[in-house]
Structure formats: structure tokens, C-alpha cells
Amino acid sequence: MMNPEGSVYERVLGPRFADLQPQLQAYFSLAPDSDSCGFGRGTFDVAGCPVRWLRPMMALAASDNSFFGEFGYSVPFTIRNHAHRDNSGRPALTAVRRISFPEAIRTFEDSTVLDPRRGLLDLVGRHRRIATFVHLDVTAEGHLRISSAATRLQAGPLRLAMPAVVDARAYTEQWWDEQSAVFRIQTKVIQPQLGSIFVYAGRFDYRLEPYSAAT
């Protein structure tokens, strides 16, 4: 049952939201009417496109703050989360990550939007041209798992579903590391013919702060 109040994650998970680790509940609790935003700083053990010949094509998306062609290890990053309503009035959570490679600072942003008819939708990039429907699950340990379903490209009224032969799926797991007192995250974008084409995994600290102080 969908919870009509709270963050987009609370609304979708309903009673299962309480099964998340307490630290994850706090992380994913930002609601559209909140006067706070979240800020994190950490290090990705690995980040970027591991397929060397694919990197020039991935680099074409960097100007839209979506994917990028760099790949590296021990890469510093920040993340800022802000809950709001989109132009259609739907509750949303936008995350903006700034990833500091030695040769360039890349921005990777997405908005997770709750569509009342179709569920949770992830819109990737500054212009939100890549859209995927996502599924949430809670592990026995209280971790959050996020997996994507079908992907489509969109520009204005145009909606183009990606053919299955070239479509890729994203898988994310986030949790609180009790021993190190940090959040950990790992994400893989997997294309059936090529394997992992985009990855990031690492650890970070996180805090809530007044939204006015972050703008």
C-alpha cells in the first residue's frame, strides 16, 4: 500500500520503510515541503565507464549532467539531495553528484519522481532526457535496493522506448556501515551484451542542513 504522506520513498515503500536501517530512514525521509536538504561528501572506490572503447560515446552525455566518459579509482565526490515538486506537481527528490576526477569535475544528476499512475520514475540528466521506471526493495539487513525497468528517451512530447537489444538496467544498493559510521553505495548499469557499462561504488558522510544555506 502506498503511503500518501512523506518522501517519495516512504510513499512507495509504505510499512516496509520502517524495515530500513534507521540511518537510511533519515537519509530517504526528505519530503517536498521540507525546509532542509541533504549534503554528503565522500570517495568513490571506483567510478565511471569501465569499457574503454565506449568512453567517447559516454562522454557525449557529460554536457547534460548524466553519464560521462571518465573512469577512475579513489575519486572524491559530493552529493546534494533536495525534495520538491516537479512542474506537474508530482513529489520528487533531486540528487546532484559532483565527481572530481583529476582531469575534470563531472556532474551526475537525477530526479526520482512519484507518478500517481505508474509509480516511481527516475529522470536522468539536466534536461531529464533519460527516464526509467524503478523498483524498491528492502533487504533482510535493512539495506535499500533500487533496480530499473524499461528505459525510454524523451524530449518534449516525444517518448521513445529503448529496444530490448540495446537497453541497459541499473542496480543500486545503499546501506549504513555501522563499523565505519558512513553510508555506502554501489551502482552498476548493465547492458546484456556488454556487461557493466557504468559504475560507482564508495562511502560518504551525510548531514541535513537548512535548504536556504545550500542555495
Secondary structure, DSSP 4 states (H G I P E B T S, - for coil): ---SSS-HHHHHHGGGGGGS-HHHHHHTT--TT-SEEEEEEEEEEEEE---GGGHHHHHTTGGGTS--S-EEEEEEEEEEEEEEE-TTS-EEEEEEEEEE-SS-EEEEEEEEEEETTTEEEEEETTTT-EEEEEEEEE-TTS-EEEEEEEEEEEETTEEEEPPTTT--EEEEEEEEETTTTEEEEEEEEEETTTEEEEEEEEEEEEEEEEHHHH-
